Amino acid sequence: MDSFSGFGPLDARSILLGLVVFLVLYRFLRRAPLNLPPGPTGWPVLGYLPQLATARDDPHVVFSKLAARYGDIISVNLAGTLVVVLHGYHTIKEAFNLHQLSARPTLYVSERLRPGVGIIASSGEIWTEIRRFSLTVLRGFGVGKSSFEENIATEAKFLIEEWQKEDGSPFDPKHLISSAVSNVICSVVFGERFQYTDDNLQRLLQYSDDILDQVGAGGAIEFSSFLSKLTFLPSIRRYVATARRFNEQIDLMVRAHAVDYDADSLRDLIDTFLKQKEVKESTAGGESKVFTGNNLKKVVGDLFMAGSETTTTTLRWSLLYMMTYPEVQSRVQKELDDVTRRNRFPRMSDRPDLPYTEAVICELQRISTIVPLAVPHCSTEDITFQGYTIPKGAIVLSNLWHDHFDPAVWEEPEAFRPERFRDKDGKLISREELTVFGIGRRICLGEHLARMELFIFFTLLLHEFTFKNPPDAPPVSLQAINGGTWAPLSFKVCAVPRA
C-alpha cells in the first residue's frame, strides 16, 4: 500500500515529515538546559548558523549586536553545537580563570587526520604538562630574554636587506614578512633559520595560509562535529586536503630532523621533546601519554602556525596604518632618531625612552584585533556562571573585538589614536582592557616572544624606511578578511630608504 489506512499518499508523507520534525525538535529541546544564557532562536537542526552565515556583518560584530540586546553573556545553537559568547573584560576574566572553562573543544578534522594533541587543542593534565614543557624549552633557548633579542634583530636585518633591493618600488610585503617572522620560531623549533626561498619553509607558509583562509570565521569547520562531516561540500573537502598537506609537510620536516638526533647534544625543541619521550618511557616502562610522536608533530605545527601568523598579520596592519597616518609615522621616526642618533638600531633596552612608539604599537594591536573571537574554550562540566548554566561540552568564545571597540571603554574606538595609551605627561599607560593575547589560564604561551618580535621588527623597519602608498594606487584600504585571523586585504607598499 502507498498510504496509511484512511489517509492519501500526500497526507501520509506530511505526517511522516511532521513526525521527523517533531523528533528532531524534541531531541534538541529535551537536551537543552532550562537556564541557558539568552540568545536568538534559530532553525531546527541548523540553529542560528544560517543567520550567521548570511549576515552582512562578521560574526564578532553580529555577536556584539546580540550582546546589546541580550546582555554580556549570550548563547546560540550552531548546527547542534551550543556556543556561549562572552563580552566585557571583567566577565571574560572571571570566566577564563575558572578551570571548568579552560579546556579546548575537539578539533574534529585534525583529530581524524592525525590523533594526538599539541598546545592549542590540549586540555587537562596533558595540556598542563605540554605547556610546562614548551615554556621551559622556549625559556631554555632564550625566548623572552634579552639574550634572544639578537636572534630577532638579525632576522629583521635580513628582511631590511631584502626590502632595500626594491629601491622604493611598489611590492607586496606579506611574503617576506611571513618568512622573516617564521624564521624566528623555526630557530627554536628546528634549530635553524631557512633561506626565504627554501622550499620547505615556503610550503609550510603556503599551507598555513591556506588553512587560515579556508577554516572560516571562528573555526567553524574544525569545531563543529556536524560541519566537519560534510566532506561532500567543496569548501570542506578543500579544507581537509589543505590540512592534510600541512600535516604531511610537518611530518617530513620532523622525520628529516630526527635522522641526526643526538640525545647528548640537544639542538632545539624537537630534540628536547624526543629526549623527554625517551626519559618518560624508560621511567614508566611504556609509552608516554604526553610525549608521543603524534603529539610532537602537533606541537611543532601549533608553534609554527601560531608563532608566525599573528605577528605577521599585525606587522602588515602596522604598515597600512603608517601609510594612512604619515604624521604618526613621522613622529615615531623622530622619537627613534632622538634615542638612536641614527647611528645604531633600536634595542629592547630603549623601550622606556620610546613611550610614543610603544603607544602606537598598543593602538595597532587594539584597532586591528587580529583574532576577534580568540581561541575557543570548552566547558568540562555543567557550571553556573553569573546566574546562567553553561553545560558540559559547550564552546565558549570571548569577543575581544567587542571589548576593544566598546565606546564605554575607548573614546571614539573607530579612530586610530595612540594618545589613548599615554598620560598627561606623555608616559605609557598600561590598560588592562587591551587583551590581544587573551585572558586567564589559557593566555597565549608565546606572549613574551610576540611582544619582543613586534617591537623589534616595527622599530627597525621604521628606523630604516618610510612607508608610502604607491603612486597612482587607490587610497589605502583598512578593510579586512575574516578567516583564521582578521587580516588586511592584499596591498603593495613603497619602502623608501631613509637617509
C-alpha positions in Angstrom: 0.0 0.0 0.0 1.1 3.6 -0.7 -0.6 5.2 2.3 -1.7 4.8 5.8 -5.3 3.5 6.3 -7.6 6.4 5.9 -5.1 8.8 4.5 -3.9 9.6 1.0 -0.3 9.4 -0.1 0.2 13.1 0.3 -1.3 13.0 3.8 1.0 10.1 4.8 4.1 12.0 3.6 3.0 15.0 5.6 2.5 13.0 8.7 5.9 11.4 8.4 7.6 14.7 7.8 5.8 16.2 10.8 6.9 13.3 12.9 10.6 13.7 11.8 10.5 17.4 12.6 8.8 16.7 16.0 11.5 14.1 16.9 14.3 16.5 15.9 12.9 19.4 17.9 12.1 17.1 20.9 15.7 15.8 20.8 17.2 19.3 21.0 14.7 20.8 23.4 14.9 17.8 25.7 18.7 18.2 25.9 18.7 21.9 26.4 19.2 23.1 30.0 16.4 25.4 31.2 18.8 28.2 32.3 21.0 28.9 29.3 22.2 32.4 28.6 19.7 34.3 26.5 20.1 34.4 22.7 18.3 34.4 19.4 16.2 31.4 18.3 17.3 29.5 15.2 16.2 26.9 12.7 15.6 23.3 13.6 18.9 21.3 13.4 20.9 24.2 11.9 20.1 26.6 14.7 21.4 30.2 14.2 24.0 29.0 11.7 22.1 30.2 8.6 21.6 33.7 10.0 25.2 33.9 11.0 26.4 32.7 7.6 24.2 35.1 5.6 24.7 38.2 7.8 26.3 41.2 6.3 28.4 41.7 9.4 31.3 39.4 10.5 30.5 37.1 13.4 32.2 39.2 16.1 30.1 42.2 15.0 26.9 40.0 15.0 27.6 38.7 18.5 28.4 42.3 19.7 25.0 43.5 18.4 23.3 40.5 20.1 25.0 41.4 23.4 23.5 44.9 23.2 20.1 43.1 23.1 20.6 40.1 25.4 23.5 41.1 27.7 27.2 40.3 28.1 26.6 36.5 28.1 24.7 35.1 25.1 24.2 31.7 23.7 23.5 30.4 20.1 22.9 27.0 18.7 25.2 26.4 15.6 24.2 23.2 13.9 23.7 21.4 17.2 26.7 22.9 18.9 25.9 25.2 21.8 28.1 28.3 21.7 28.3 30.8 24.6 29.8 34.2 23.7 31.2 36.4 26.5 31.5 40.1 26.3 33.2 42.6 28.7 36.7 42.4 30.2 35.6 41.6 33.7 33.1 38.9 32.5 35.8 37.2 30.4 38.4 37.4 33.1 36.2 35.8 35.7 35.1 33.1 33.3 38.5 32.2 32.0 40.1 32.0 35.4 37.8 29.0 36.1 39.3 25.6 35.4 35.9 24.3 34.3 36.1 26.8 31.3 39.8 26.3 30.5 39.5 23.3 28.2 39.6 23.3 24.4 36.9 21.8 22.2 37.7 18.9 19.9 39.3 19.8 16.5 37.3 17.2 14.5 39.1 17.5 11.2 42.5 17.5 12.8 41.7 14.6 15.1 40.6 12.4 12.2 43.6 13.3 10.1 46.0 12.5 13.0 45.2 11.6 16.6 47.0 13.5 19.3 47.1 17.0 20.8 49.5 19.9 20.7 49.4 23.1 22.6 46.3 24.7 21.2 43.8 21.8 21.4 45.0 20.0 24.5 43.2 20.1 27.9 43.5 19.0 31.4 46.7 17.3 32.7 48.1 16.8 29.2 47.8 20.5 28.4 49.4 21.4 31.7 52.4 19.1 31.0 52.8 20.1 27.4 52.5 23.8 28.2 55.0 23.5 31.1 57.4 21.6 28.8 57.1 24.1 25.9 57.6 27.1 28.2 60.6 25.5 29.8 62.2 24.8 26.4 61.4 28.2 25.0 63.0 29.9 28.0 65.9 27.5 27.9 66.6 28.6 24.4 66.4 32.3 25.5 62.9 33.2 24.2 61.6 36.2 26.1 65.0 37.1 27.5 67.3 39.9 26.4 69.7 37.2 25.0 67.2 36.3 22.4 66.9 39.8 21.1 69.8 39.4 18.7 68.1 36.4 17.0 65.1 38.6 16.2 67.2 41.6 15.3 69.3 39.5 12.9 66.1 38.3 11.1 64.8 41.9 10.9 68.1 42.9 9.3 67.8 40.2 6.7 64.3 41.5 6.0 65.6 45.0 5.7 68.2 43.9 3.2 65.6 42.2 1.0 63.4 45.3 1.1 66.3 47.6 0.2 66.6 45.6 -3.0 63.2 47.0 -4.0 64.7 50.5 -4.0 61.5 52.2 -3.1 59.4 50.4 -5.8 55.9 49.0 -5.0 55.8 45.4 -3.7 53.6 43.1 -1.6 55.3 42.8 1.8 53.4 39.7 3.0 55.7 37.0 1.7 58.9 38.4 3.1 57.3 39.4 6.5 55.9 35.9 7.0 59.2 34.3 6.0 61.2 36.5 8.4 58.8 36.1 11.4 58.5 32.4 10.8 62.3 32.0 10.9 62.3 33.3 14.5 60.2 30.4 15.7 62.0 28.0 13.3 65.3 28.8 15.0 63.9 27.4 18.3 61.8 24.5 16.9 64.1 23.3 14.1 67.4 24.8 15.4 68.0 26.8 12.2 66.7 29.6 10.1 65.8 29.0 6.5 66.6 31.0 3.4 63.5 32.9 2.2 63.4 30.8 -0.9 63.7 27.4 0.9 61.1 25.0 -0.4 60.2 23.5 3.0 59.6 26.9 4.5 57.6 28.2 1.6 55.4 25.1 1.6 54.7 25.4 5.3 53.8 29.1 4.9 51.6 28.3 1.9 49.7 25.5 3.6 49.4 27.6 6.8 47.9 30.5 4.8 45.5 28.1 3.0 44.3 26.7 6.3 43.6 30.1 7.8 41.9 31.3 4.6 39.6 28.3 4.5 38.9 27.5 8.1 36.2 30.1 8.2 35.1 32.6 10.8 35.5 31.2 14.3 37.0 27.9 13.1 33.5 26.6 12.3 34.8 23.7 10.2 37.1 22.4 12.9 34.9 22.9 15.9 31.6 21.6 14.6 31.1 17.8 14.5 28.3 18.4 12.1 30.1 20.6 9.6 33.3 18.6 9.7 31.5 15.5 8.3 30.1 17.3 5.3 33.0 16.4 3.1 30.9 16.2 0.0 30.9 20.1 0.1 33.8 21.5 -1.9 34.8 24.0 0.8 35.0 21.3 3.5 36.8 19.0 1.1 39.4 21.7 0.2 40.0 22.4 3.9 40.6 18.8 4.7 43.0 18.4 1.8 44.9 21.6 2.9 45.1 20.4 6.5 46.4 17.0 5.3 49.2 18.7 3.2 50.2 20.9 6.2 50.4 17.7 8.4 52.4 15.9 5.8 54.9 18.8 5.5 55.4 18.8 9.3 55.9 15.1 9.2 58.5 15.3 6.5 60.5 18.0 8.4 60.3 16.3 11.8 61.4 13.0 10.3 64.3 14.6 8.5 65.3 16.5 11.6 65.3 13.3 13.7 67.7 11.5 11.5 70.7 13.0 13.2 69.2 13.4 16.6 71.8 13.1 19.4 70.5 12.7 22.9 73.7 14.2 24.3 73.6 17.3 22.1 70.1 18.8 22.1 69.8 21.5 19.4 66.2 22.7 19.7 62.6 21.9 20.8 62.3 18.8 18.6 65.4 17.2 20.1 64.3 18.1 23.6 60.9 16.6 23.1 62.5 13.4 21.8 64.8 13.3 24.8 61.9 13.8 27.1 60.0 11.0 25.3 62.9 8.6 26.0 63.1 9.6 29.6 59.4 9.2 30.3 59.3 5.8 28.5 62.3 4.4 30.4 60.9 5.6 33.7 57.3 4.4 33.1 58.3 1.3 31.3 55.9 2.1 28.4 54.8 4.7 26.0 54.1 8.2 27.5 50.6 9.6 27.0 52.1 13.1 26.6 55.4 12.7 24.8 54.3 10.8 21.7 55.3 11.1 18.1 51.9 12.4 17.1 51.9 15.0 19.9 55.3 16.2 18.8 54.1 16.9 15.3 51.0 18.7 16.7 53.2 20.8 19.0 55.6 21.7 16.1 52.6 22.6 13.9 51.0 24.7 16.6 54.1 26.7 17.3 54.8 27.3 13.7 51.4 28.5 12.8 50.7 30.5 16.0 54.2 31.9 16.1 54.1 33.1 12.5 50.6 34.2 11.6 49.7 36.6 14.4 52.9 38.7 14.3 53.0 38.7 10.5 49.4 40.0 10.4 50.0 42.6 13.0 53.0 43.9 11.1 51.1 44.1 7.9 48.4 46.2 9.6 51.2 48.4 11.0 52.4 49.2 7.5 48.9 50.1 6.4 48.3 52.4 9.3 51.7 54.1 8.9 50.8 54.7 5.3 47.4 56.0 6.3 48.7 58.2 9.1 52.0 59.6 7.9 52.1 62.1 10.7 52.1 59.2 13.2 54.9 57.5 11.2 57.0 60.7 11.2 56.5 61.2 15.0 57.6 57.6 15.6 60.7 58.1 13.4 61.6 61.3 15.2 61.4 59.6 18.6 63.5 56.7 17.3 66.1 59.2 15.9 66.3 61.1 19.1 67.1 57.9 21.0 69.4 56.2 18.5 71.0 59.3 17.0 70.7 57.5 13.6 74.0 55.7 14.3 72.6 52.4 15.6 69.4 50.2 15.5 66.8 50.5 18.3 67.1 47.9 21.1 64.7 46.5 23.7 66.5 48.5 26.4 65.3 51.6 24.6 61.6 50.9 25.3 61.4 53.2 28.4 62.6 56.1 26.2 60.1 55.3 23.4 56.7 55.9 25.0 55.0 57.2 21.9 56.3 54.3 19.8 55.0 51.9 22.4 51.6 53.7 22.5 51.4 53.3 18.7 52.1 49.6 18.9 49.4 49.2 21.6 46.9 51.1 19.4 47.8 49.0 16.4 47.1 45.8 18.4 43.8 47.2 19.6 42.4 48.5 16.4 43.5 45.5 14.3 42.4 42.8 16.9 43.6 40.1 14.6 41.8 37.3 16.5 38.4 38.9 17.2 36.8 35.9 19.0 40.1 34.5 20.3 40.7 30.7 20.5 37.6 28.8 21.6 37.3 27.3 25.1 35.1 24.4 26.2 33.2 23.7 29.4 34.3 20.4 31.1 31.2 20.2 33.2 27.9 21.8 33.8 28.7 25.1 35.6 26.6 28.0 36.9 28.2 31.3 35.8 26.7 34.7 36.7 23.3 33.1 37.1 23.3 31.1 33.9 24.0 27.4 33.2 26.9 26.7 30.8 26.5 22.9 30.1 29.3 20.5 29.7 30.7 20.5 26.1 29.5 24.0 25.3 32.0 26.1 23.3 32.8 29.3 25.0 34.1 32.3 23.0 35.4 35.7 24.2 34.5 38.6 21.9 37.8 40.6 22.2 36.7 42.8 19.3 33.7 43.9 21.2 35.9 44.9 24.2 38.4 46.7 22.0 35.7 48.8 20.3 33.4 49.4 23.3 32.7 53.2 23.4 32.2 52.9 27.1 35.9 52.0 27.5 37.5 53.6 24.5 36.6 57.1 23.4 35.9 57.1 19.6 37.0 53.5 19.3 36.9 53.5 15.4 39.6 56.2 15.4 43.3 55.4 15.4 44.6 57.4 18.4 47.8 56.3 20.0 47.4 59.0 22.6 44.8 56.9 24.4 47.8 54.9 25.8 49.6 57.9 27.2 49.0 60.0 30.3 49.1 63.8 30.5 52.9 63.7 31.0 53.4 61.6 27.8 54.2 58.3 29.7 52.9 55.0 28.5 49.7 53.8 30.2 49.1 50.1 30.6 45.4 49.4 30.0 44.1 46.1 31.3 41.2 46.2 28.7 43.8 45.6 25.9 43.7 41.8 25.8 45.2 40.8 22.4 46.9 37.7 24.0 43.8 36.5 25.8 42.8 36.4 29.4 43.1 33.8 32.2 44.6 30.4 32.4 44.9 29.9 28.6 46.6 33.2 27.9 48.9 32.9 24.9 52.0 30.9 25.6 54.1 33.0 23.2 53.1 36.4 24.5 56.6 37.5 25.5 58.1 36.3 22.2 55.3 38.1 20.2 55.8 41.4 22.1 59.5 41.3 21.6 59.2 40.4 17.9 56.6 43.1 17.3 58.7 45.8 19.0 62.0 44.9 17.2 60.6 44.4 13.7 58.4 47.6 14.0 61.2 49.9 15.3 63.9 48.6 13.0 61.7 48.9 9.9 60.6 52.4 10.7 64.2 53.3 11.6 65.3 52.2 8.1 62.2 53.1 5.9 59.4 55.5 5.3 56.3 53.6 4.1 54.2 55.2 1.4 51.2 54.2 -0.7 52.5 53.6 -4.3 51.9 56.4 -6.8 48.7 56.0 -8.8 47.5 53.4 -6.3 43.9 53.6 -4.9 43.6 55.0 -1.4 44.8 52.7 1.4 42.1 50.3 2.4 41.7 49.2 6.0 39.1 46.5 5.1 39.9 43.0 6.3 39.3 39.4 5.5 37.9 37.3 8.4 39.4 33.9 8.1 41.6 32.3 10.8 42.7 35.8 11.6 41.4 39.3 10.9 43.8 40.1 8.2 44.2 43.0 5.7 43.4 42.7 2.1 46.5 42.2 -0.2 48.3 45.5 -0.7 51.5 47.0 -2.1 53.8 49.4 -0.4 56.8 51.6 -1.2 59.5 51.2 1.4 61.6 54.3 0.8 65.0 54.1 2.4 65.7 56.9 5.0 68.9 58.9 4.8 
